[in-house]
Amino acid sequence: MSPSRIGRRVATLTVATLLASGVAALVLPATAALADPSAHTWYRLRMCESGNNYRINTGNAHYGAYQFDLATWHSVGGTGYPYRASKGEQDARALILYRERGWQPWQCASILGLQEDADAGSGHIGDITVPTGSGDSTGTGGSTASGGNPSFGRIPPFPGGNHYYTYGEHSRNIKTFQDQMHRRGYFPLGTGEYGPNTRLMVKQLQRLNALDPNGLIGPNTWRLAWAGRYSRPGTGRTPQIPAFPGGSHWYTYGEHSRHIKTFQDQMHKRGHFPLGTGDYGPNTLAMVKRLQHLNGLEPNGYIGPNTWRLAWVGRYTNP
């Protein structure tokens, strides 16, 4: 899929650019770039996600001003823990994530009604400068033995540009991807041929890291070979999560729906809730808010796409 290139403008934000309130602006080089969300928009997002606290670590497995989980942080090139990184690095990696996936990773973006522009999901990240040498972002980096833990070393830039590699192709870049998975113990030495075994591996890699398992090797999937979670199909139980049925509608208190019942019944299967009725009442509201809180989402009580997935894969304990 070719990223959009409409609506370009010149962005000249630098590390020294600050909001009048003293909040750090996003870091960009003083060169031409796509249109990005304003510094004020990012400030609103941070306030909703973390109270604009770059050092926040509440124990919910989401860290820093943008509430990165570790898999997402590492997928955009971060090492260690996000809350230990400098403000500038957190800002820059949030921008990388926006350029790759738009506002989708942040539930607060929907709560705030933030609109995407030409940057969202464009994959254009080559002009983003990530500050180094400040903050504590050492974390637990370094290579690991083969197994479920990724190696958080340097991730080479995605070599495909606007081209995503797919089934039936042959490329030295596909071989690089395969060889990286081989170093992690998950794949034979690469041949450069994108055949059925590669497709199976790619889809599993995407599925385990909450990407659409479409089998395409694009910028996000490329990074996962270095920083994503992986286990061979059949070596771990991967729940099949049904697609969120609400479209642009999020279910909330007072509603009745068969889809709410599906959500309730799934929590019941996990031992956390009575059999569903389809009524979104006070007990469901309390359960949803707790589910969101335990998984680092804004506990707003809305059942949207992110909260829907948590019924299958999120952490939960009864109060």
N, C-alpha and C positions, 0 to 999 in steps of 0.2 A: 504494500500500500504506500503510495507516494505521499509524503507529508505535505501539508498545505504551505504555500509560500506567499499567501496574500497578506495584505495589511502590514508590510514591513515599515519600520521606522528606525531611526538611529537611537541607540541607547548608550549613554556615556556614564553610567554609574560606575564608581570605583570603590575600593575599600574605604576610602576616606569620606565617601558620601554618607551623611547621616540625616535622619529625620530631625525636624526641629525639636522633637521630644527626646532626642538622644538615642532613639532606637536605631540599631545598625541596619543599613539598607542592604539589598541584595548586591552581590559582587559581580560585576561584569567588566570586561575590558572596554577601553574607550575606542571601540570599533563598531562597525555596523552590526546590528543584530535584529532579530525579529522583535515584534512588539511583545513586551512582557507585562504582567500585572504590575501595578504601581506599588511603591514601597508601602503606601497606606493600606492597600489591599492585603499585602503580606502581614502587616502589623495586625489587622483585624483577624486574620487567620490564626496568628500566634496567640493572640489574646483568648480566642475561643479554645484553641487546642491545649494551651499550657499556662495561660495567664501571662504570656510573654516571658516565661522563665526558661532561659537557656540551660540552666543547671538542674532542671527538675528530674528527679528519679524517685517515683512513688512506689516502685516495686511491682508495677503492672505490666512490665516487659515492653513499655513504650517510653522513649527517653527524649529529653531536650525540648526546645521550643516548638518543634514541628511534630513531636511525638512519633518519631521513627521507631519501628521495631527493628531488631538487628538484621533480619533478612533483607528488609527494604534498604536499610542504611548501607549494608555491604553491597547491595545490587547497584547502588549509585557511586561506588568507589570508596565509601567510608571504611575506616578501620576502627577497631575498639568499640567504644560506646559513644553514641551521639552526644550525650550530655557532657562528656569530657572534651569534646571538640570545641574550637573557638566559635564565637558567634558568626564570624565570616564564613567558616567552613560549613556550619549548619545551614546558613542562608544559601550558600552556593549549591549545596547538595539538594536542598529543597527545590531550587530552580531546575536542577538537572532532572529531578523526579517529575516536575511539572512539564518540562519539555518532552518527557517520555510518555507520561500517562495523564497529563492534564490534572484536573482537580479530583479525579476519581479516588486517589488514596486517602483523602482527607474528608471525613464525614462533616466536619465543621464547614467545609466549603458549600455543601448543600444547605446546611442550616443557615448560613449567612447569605445564601443566594448568589454566590460568586459566579461570574460568567467567564467562560473560556474564550481565548482569543486565538490569533493565528499561531501562537507558540504551542498551544496545548497539544501534546502528543506528536509534535513535529519530529522528534528525534534529533533535532539540531542542537548539539551540545558542544560543538568544537570551539565555540567562542567564549565559553564560560571558564573563568579563572577561579580555581579553588585555592584559597589562602593556605599556606603551610607555615609551620614553625611557631605557631601560637596555640595555646590551649593544650589540654592533655587528651590526645586522641590515640595514644599508644595501645591502650586496651590489652587485648589478648591476641594480637596479630601474629603472623608467622605461619609457616606451612604446618600441616598436620598429616598424620598418616592417613591411608585410605580408610574410609568409613563414612559416617554420616556428617562429619564436620568439614566444612569447606576450608580452603586455604585462602586467607585474606591478604595475599600478597598483591602486587600491582596487577591490575586488570588491564590488558591491552585494549586500546580503542576498538570499537566495532569497525571492521574493515569494509563492510558492504555499502556504506553510504546510504542511499535511498533504496538499495536492493536488499530484500530479505531472501535468504537461502531456503530452498524448499526441496521436496522429494523429487528425485530423479536428476538432480544437478551434480556436477563434479567441480570441485574447487579446492585449491590449497588452503583457503580459509576454513572450509568445512573440515579439512584434515586437522588444522590447528585446534578447532573446537573439539573434534573427536579425541585428539591426543591429550587435551586437557582433562577430559573426562576419564581417559585411560589412566592418567597420573593419579586420579582420585580413586582408581580401582573399579570403575564402573563400566568400562567399555574396552574392547580390543584396541590395538594400535590403529590409528586412523588410516584410511585409504583415500579420503577425499570424496568418496562416493556417498551421496545421500540416498541410502537404501532403506529397506524396511526396519532393520535393527536400529539405525540412527533415528528414524522417525519415532519408533517406540520409546527410545531413550529421551528424545527431545520432548515428547508429549508428557512423559512422566515427570521430567524436570519442571516443565511449566506447571503441571497440575499441583505438584508439591509446593510450589512457590506462589500460588494464587494468580497465575497468569492464565489467559485463555489457552487451553491446550490445542492450538491450531497447527502445531508442527513446524511453524515458520521460525527460522533462526534470524531474529532481528536484534536490535541493541539490547533490549531487556533480557532476552533468552541467552544472548552471548555472555553477558555478565554472570548469569547464573552458573555457567560452567566453572567459574572461579569462586563465586560467593553464595550460590544457592544451596538449599537443602536437597538431598537426593537419596533415594534408596531404590533398588531394583524393583520392578513390578513383582508383586507376590511376596516380597520380603517384609512388607509392612501393610497394614490395613489402611487403605486410602478411601475415606468415605465418599460416596457419590452425592454431591450436593446438587439438588434440583435448582434450576434457574429461578432467580427472584421473580415472582409472578406479578408484582405490582406495577411494573413499568416505571413511570415517573411518579406514581402515587406511593406514599409511605403510610403504612397502617399505624393508627394511633388510638388512644383511649376513647372508648365509647362506640367503636365500630364493631361490626359483625361481618365475618367473611370466612369462607371455607379455607382460604389461604392462612388466615390467622389460626384456624384449627390445625392445619398442617404443621405450622410452627410450634404450637402448643404440644401436639402429639410427638413431635421430634424431641422436645425437651422431656416429655414423659418417658420416651424410650431410653433416655439417658438417666432416668431416675430422679429428675429434678422438678417434676410438675405433674399435676393430675391429668387425666385424659382431657383432651381439648373439647371445648364447646363452640369455638368460633367467636365467642364474645370477648372483646378486649376490655376487661374489667380491672379492678384494683390489684388483684393477685397477678394478673399478667403484666400489668404496669411495673409492679415491684420486681418481678422476675426479669423483665427486659432491661430495666435500669441496672440491676445488679450484673446481668450478663454483659452489658456495655461497659460498666465500670471495671469489671475484672479483666476485660480485654482491651482497655485503654481507649475506648470510644467515649465520646461525650454522652453521659447518661441522660439523654433527652426523652427516652421512652418511645421513640419512633422505630418501627420495624421497617428499615430500608434495606438495600442490597447487602451492606456490610453486616448489619445485625442479623439478617436472615442467615448468612453463612455461619455465623457464630453458633447457631443452634446445632450445627453439625460438627464444627471443628473448634469452637471456642472453649476457653476454660470456664468452669462454673462450679460453685459449691453452694449448697443451700445456706441461707443466713443462719 
